[in-house]
Amino acid sequence: MRKAKVFYQDQWAGTLTEDDEGYHFQYESEYFAKKGEPISLTLPLQEKAYQSNILFPFFDGLIPEGWILDIVQKSWKVNEKDRMGILLVACKDCIGAVSIEPLV
């Protein structure tokens, strides 16, 4: 199982998890209670966890493309099909308000 902290404008907004059942995204209770901004229009604020068999398109869209993806794959030796792995190593400093950090 792999987990990531999802930050929205430097606030811990939620947790993304990959396990044998797929992917799960859950807003942090404190972030939800403060009525924080949704990280995406496709993931509106809700208490219940989101579930998917594939990496949510919003998170997949954060992954670099082209020559930057080539550098990420070669530098960190991550398979291009391991979308969660790429997200964990390459999306700490994304363009925009959302960033991803591994949760150990």
Number of C-alpha atoms within 10 A of each C-alpha: 9 14 20 20 22 27 18 20 13 10 14 18 24 23 20 25 19 19 11 7 11 13 21 19 22 20 25 18 13 12 17 17 10 8 11 15 14 17 20 12 9 10 15 12 19 14 12 9 16 15 17 13 12 14 20 17 10 13 19 14 11 18 19 17 11 7 9 12 16 14 13 19 18 12 10 12 12 17 12 14 8 11 15 23 17 22 21 19 18 21 19 16 12 13 9 9 12 21 25 25 20 17 13 7
